[in-house]
Amino acid sequence: MLPVTYGDRPGFNPRCVACASRPDLIGRPYNRGMTTTDAAPTTDWKSLNDRLVAALKPFAAPLAISFHGPGETPHAARVDGRYPAPNEHGRTGQVPAGCVFWIQGATDTFATVAADHANCSVGSYTHGFISLEEAATKDDVGAVLEAGWVDQAAVMSLPHVAERPESVVYGPLAERDRPPDVVLLRINGLGLMTLKDAFPDMPIEGKPQCHIVAMAKDRNVVAASVGCALSRSRTGMRSEEMTCVIPGTRLTEVVETLEATVGLDRMMASYASADAKRFG
């Protein structure tokens, strides 16, 4: 018998709080990860975090990313880190590239601004801090083009955040008290398999990797990346690590779909394991 998905209940209406709090056919509440009030359901981010970890078994805690526009006050303080001296072209930043904040944000919550990201012009572009025209004038973009690592067409077609942010906040999903724009995880091959099984149309990207954040934020898609040489060098990510992103607005739906997929995969693995015993 196939596992029952959470929404497979007679008379179920996902917009109805009373229906959402009613248990499914095997006794689980539909809205695990949600708490209800007389007004509307609220999200339990810690619960969703824990369920996401159980489903994908990431290398580090799920990372919540929030973009804040001009005039919006970020919900975390900016850390004034020391900037190294700029190179001969005037390029520097708080970290070698914005993807380093993915590593730091798995354990601490903090805000960043454009200057903090500025040592990596590609990441600054994909996150909306600078325009494509500005990025094209930077020496590091020139270096990757000159080396043939990417071509001009690839740079011009990169997904990027359309609205320029004033700040970007990073921090552990489990510590959130408000919806993030994007949730990023560092996963292994098994996690990628689970995601692809759950979302067959999920794009799996390559370099430069940071553009998948824009895909989740502006295109509302679940996406993954096998990584890129620049990011691995700057972050220290291991060879077996890959990244995936989930739009914050879709997190509950994605977690539920992943859980159903994990159940099916386990059932098929058990079947295959039992069948293999015939071979000694």
C-alpha positions as CSV (number, residue, x, y, z in Angstrom):
1,M,0.0,0.0,0.0
2,L,1.3,3.4,-0.9
3,P,1.8,6.0,1.9
4,V,-1.1,8.4,2.3
5,T,-0.1,12.0,1.5
6,Y,-1.2,14.6,4.0
7,G,-3.8,16.2,1.8
8,D,-5.6,13.0,0.8
9,R,-8.6,13.3,3.1
10,P,-12.3,13.5,2.2
11,G,-13.6,17.1,2.5
12,F,-10.1,18.5,2.9
13,N,-9.7,22.2,2.1
14,P,-6.1,23.5,2.5
15,R,-7.4,27.0,3.1
16,C,-9.6,26.0,6.0
17,V,-8.0,26.2,9.4
18,A,-10.4,23.6,10.9
19,C,-9.6,21.1,8.1
20,A,-5.9,21.8,8.4
21,S,-5.9,20.9,12.0
22,R,-7.8,17.7,11.5
23,P,-5.7,14.5,11.5
24,D,-5.1,12.5,8.3
25,L,-6.1,8.9,7.8
26,I,-3.1,7.6,9.9
27,G,-3.5,10.1,12.7
28,R,-1.0,12.9,11.7
29,P,-2.2,16.5,11.8
30,Y,-2.1,18.0,8.3
31,N,-0.6,21.2,9.5
32,R,2.5,19.8,11.2
33,G,4.8,22.9,11.3
34,M,1.8,25.1,11.7
35,T,0.1,26.5,14.8
36,T,-3.5,27.8,14.6
37,T,-5.2,30.8,16.2
38,D,-8.7,32.1,15.7
39,A,-7.4,34.4,13.0
40,A,-5.0,32.4,10.9
41,P,-2.3,29.7,11.0
42,T,1.2,30.7,11.9
43,T,4.3,28.9,10.9
44,D,6.5,27.0,13.3
45,W,9.9,27.5,11.6
46,K,11.7,25.2,14.0
47,S,9.4,22.3,13.2
48,L,9.8,22.9,9.5
49,N,13.5,23.1,9.9
50,D,13.6,19.8,11.8
51,R,11.5,18.0,9.2
52,L,13.6,19.4,6.4
53,V,16.8,18.1,8.1
54,A,15.2,14.7,8.6
55,A,14.2,14.5,4.9
56,L,17.4,15.7,3.3
57,K,20.1,15.2,6.0
58,P,22.1,18.3,5.0
59,F,25.7,18.9,5.9
60,A,24.8,22.0,7.9
61,A,21.7,23.7,9.4
62,P,19.2,25.0,6.8
63,L,20.0,28.7,6.1
64,A,17.3,31.3,5.9
65,I,17.9,34.3,3.5
66,S,15.8,37.5,3.6
67,F,16.1,40.5,1.2
68,H,15.2,43.9,2.5
69,G,14.6,46.9,0.2
70,P,15.3,50.6,0.8
71,G,13.7,51.9,3.9
72,E,13.1,48.4,5.3
73,T,14.7,47.7,8.7
74,P,16.5,44.3,8.7
75,H,15.6,42.1,11.7
76,A,19.3,41.5,12.5
77,A,22.3,43.6,13.2
78,R,25.1,44.0,10.7
79,V,28.5,42.8,11.8
80,D,31.2,45.3,11.1
81,G,34.0,43.0,9.9
82,R,37.4,44.2,8.8
83,Y,37.9,44.6,5.1
84,P,41.2,43.7,3.7
85,A,43.0,46.3,1.6
86,P,41.5,46.5,-1.9
87,N,43.3,45.0,-4.9
88,E,44.8,47.2,-7.6
89,H,41.3,47.6,-9.1
90,G,39.7,48.7,-5.8
91,R,37.8,45.5,-5.2
92,T,37.3,44.3,-1.6
93,G,34.6,43.1,0.7
94,Q,33.9,41.6,4.1
95,V,34.4,38.1,2.7
96,P,35.9,36.7,-0.5
97,A,32.4,36.1,-1.9
98,G,28.8,36.3,-0.7
99,C,28.6,32.5,-0.7
100,V,30.8,32.6,2.4
101,F,27.9,34.1,4.2
102,W,26.0,30.8,3.5
103,I,28.6,29.1,5.7
104,Q,28.6,31.7,8.5
105,G,24.8,32.0,8.5
106,A,24.3,28.4,9.4
107,T,25.2,29.3,12.9
108,D,24.7,33.1,13.3
109,T,22.1,35.6,12.2
110,F,23.3,38.8,10.7
111,A,22.6,41.5,8.1
112,T,24.9,42.4,5.2
113,V,25.0,45.3,2.7
114,A,26.3,45.7,-0.8
115,A,29.8,46.6,0.3
116,D,30.1,43.3,2.3
117,H,29.5,41.3,-0.9
118,A,31.6,43.5,-3.2
119,N,34.7,41.3,-3.6
120,C,32.7,38.9,-5.8
121,S,31.1,40.9,-8.6
122,V,29.2,37.9,-10.0
123,G,27.5,37.3,-6.7
124,S,26.8,41.0,-6.2
125,Y,25.0,40.9,-9.6
126,T,23.0,37.7,-9.0
127,H,21.9,39.1,-5.6
128,G,20.8,42.4,-7.1
129,F,23.3,44.7,-5.6
130,I,24.8,45.8,-8.9
131,S,23.6,45.9,-12.5
132,L,25.0,43.8,-15.3
133,E,26.6,46.9,-16.8
134,E,28.4,47.5,-13.5
135,A,29.5,43.9,-13.2
136,A,30.9,43.9,-16.7
137,T,33.4,46.6,-15.6
138,K,34.8,44.6,-12.7
139,D,38.2,42.9,-13.0
140,D,37.0,39.6,-11.6
141,V,34.3,39.3,-14.2
142,G,36.9,40.1,-16.8
143,A,39.2,37.4,-15.4
144,V,36.6,34.6,-15.8
145,L,35.7,35.8,-19.3
146,E,39.3,36.0,-20.4
147,A,40.1,32.6,-19.1
148,G,37.1,31.1,-21.0
149,W,35.6,29.8,-17.7
150,V,32.3,31.3,-18.8
151,D,31.4,33.3,-21.9
152,Q,29.5,36.6,-22.3
153,A,26.2,34.9,-23.2
154,A,26.3,32.9,-20.0
155,V,26.9,35.9,-17.9
156,M,24.1,37.9,-19.6
157,S,21.6,35.1,-19.1
158,L,22.3,34.6,-15.4
159,P,19.2,34.7,-13.2
160,H,19.5,37.7,-10.8
161,V,17.4,39.4,-8.2
162,A,15.5,42.1,-10.0
163,E,14.9,44.6,-7.2
164,R,18.1,46.0,-5.6
165,P,18.2,45.2,-1.9
166,E,19.4,47.5,0.8
167,S,20.5,44.5,2.9
168,V,20.4,40.7,3.0
169,V,20.0,38.8,6.2
170,Y,21.4,35.3,6.8
171,G,20.7,33.0,9.7
172,P,19.6,29.6,10.8
173,L,16.1,28.7,9.7
174,A,15.4,27.1,13.1
175,E,15.8,30.5,14.8
176,R,13.4,32.4,12.5
177,D,10.3,34.3,13.7
178,R,9.2,35.5,10.2
179,P,9.1,34.0,6.7
180,P,12.4,34.0,4.8
181,D,12.6,34.7,1.1
182,V,14.8,31.7,0.4
183,V,16.0,28.6,2.3
184,L,19.3,27.2,1.2
185,L,20.8,23.8,2.1
186,R,24.1,22.1,1.5
187,I,23.2,18.5,0.6
188,N,24.8,15.3,-0.7
189,G,23.9,13.0,-3.6
190,L,21.2,11.3,-1.6
191,G,19.6,14.6,-0.8
192,L,19.7,15.7,-4.4
193,M,18.1,12.4,-5.5
194,T,15.3,12.9,-3.0
195,L,14.7,16.4,-4.2
196,K,14.7,15.4,-7.9
197,D,12.3,12.5,-7.1
198,A,10.0,15.0,-5.3
199,F,10.3,17.7,-7.9
200,P,11.1,16.1,-11.3
201,D,11.1,19.4,-13.1
202,M,13.7,20.9,-10.7
203,P,16.5,22.6,-12.5
204,I,20.0,21.4,-11.6
205,E,22.4,24.2,-12.3
206,G,26.2,24.6,-12.5
207,K,28.4,27.6,-12.1
208,P,28.4,30.1,-10.6
209,Q,25.9,28.5,-8.1
210,C,24.9,31.7,-6.3
211,H,22.3,32.4,-9.1
212,I,20.0,29.7,-7.7
213,V,19.2,32.1,-4.8
214,A,17.7,34.5,-7.4
215,M,15.8,31.6,-9.0
216,A,14.1,30.7,-5.7
217,K,13.4,34.3,-4.8
218,D,12.2,35.8,-8.1
219,R,11.0,32.7,-10.0
220,N,9.5,30.8,-7.0
221,V,11.2,27.6,-8.0
222,V,13.0,24.8,-6.1
223,A,16.5,24.5,-7.7
224,A,19.8,22.9,-7.0
225,S,23.4,23.4,-8.1
226,V,26.4,21.1,-8.3
227,G,28.5,24.0,-7.3
228,C,31.4,25.9,-9.0
229,A,35.2,26.0,-8.6
230,L,35.3,29.6,-7.4
231,S,32.7,29.0,-4.7
232,R,34.2,25.8,-3.5
233,S,37.6,27.5,-3.2
234,R,36.3,30.5,-1.3
235,T,33.9,28.6,1.0
236,G,35.8,25.4,1.6
237,M,32.8,23.3,0.7
238,R,33.7,19.7,0.3
239,S,33.6,17.9,-3.0
240,E,30.5,15.9,-2.0
241,E,28.5,19.0,-1.1
242,M,25.9,20.5,-3.4
243,T,23.4,23.3,-2.8
244,C,19.7,23.6,-3.2
245,V,17.2,26.4,-2.6
246,I,13.5,26.5,-1.6
247,P,11.3,29.6,-1.9
248,G,10.2,30.6,1.6
249,T,6.6,30.9,0.5
250,R,6.7,27.2,-0.6
251,L,8.5,25.7,2.4
252,T,5.6,23.9,4.0
253,E,4.5,22.4,0.6
254,V,8.1,21.4,-0.2
255,V,8.6,19.7,3.2
256,E,5.4,17.7,2.9
257,T,6.3,16.6,-0.6
258,L,9.7,15.6,0.5
259,E,8.4,13.5,3.4
260,A,6.0,11.6,1.1
261,T,8.9,11.0,-1.3
262,V,11.2,9.8,1.5
263,G,8.5,7.3,2.5
264,L,8.2,5.9,-1.0
265,D,12.0,5.7,-1.4
266,R,12.3,3.8,1.8
267,M,9.6,1.4,0.7
268,M,11.3,0.8,-2.6
269,A,14.7,0.4,-0.9
270,S,13.3,-2.2,1.4
271,Y,11.8,-4.1,-1.5
272,A,15.2,-3.9,-3.4
273,S,17.1,-5.0,-0.3
274,A,14.9,-8.0,0.2
275,D,15.1,-9.0,-3.4
276,A,18.9,-8.7,-3.4
277,K,19.1,-11.3,-0.6
278,R,18.4,-14.0,-3.2
279,F,21.9,-13.3,-4.6
280,G,23.7,-14.1,-1.3
